[in-house]
Amino acid sequence: MGRTQAPLALVQAVWDISTVIAVLFGVLFLKEKLNWRTAMSVFVTLSGTILLRASK
């Protein structure tokens, strides 16, 4: 069925990045406004993902 075993931290990081990509798509292509809360959440998500990758 195509199931694989992957580390939970890596799967969560990919899941979080998909949210960041959706925000960037909305801002760049759909001309959505980017407020400070959304920008901060994108920054925190990217920082956490980078830290997870760096710890490997």
C-alpha positions, -999 to +999 in steps of 0.1 A: +000+000+000+030+023-002+034+028+036+069+036+048+084+042+082+096+078+087+107+096+118+079+115+133+099+148+136+106+147+099+070+141+090+058+169+112+084+193+097+071+185+062+036+190+073+045+224+088+063+235+057+032+228+036+014+255+057+042+280+050+040+272+013+003+279+013+008+312+031+035+323+006+013+312-023-015+333-010+007+364-005+026+362-038-001+350-062-034+358-046-023+392-031-034+383+004-023+407+031+005+394+054+000+407+090+026+405+117+010+374+134+011+354+102+047+365+094+058+356+129+042+321+127+059+315+093+092+326+109+087+303+140+077+274+118+107+278+095+131+282+124+118+250+140+121+231+108+157+243+103+166+234+139+151+199+133+171+194+102+203+208+118+200+184+147+201+153+125 
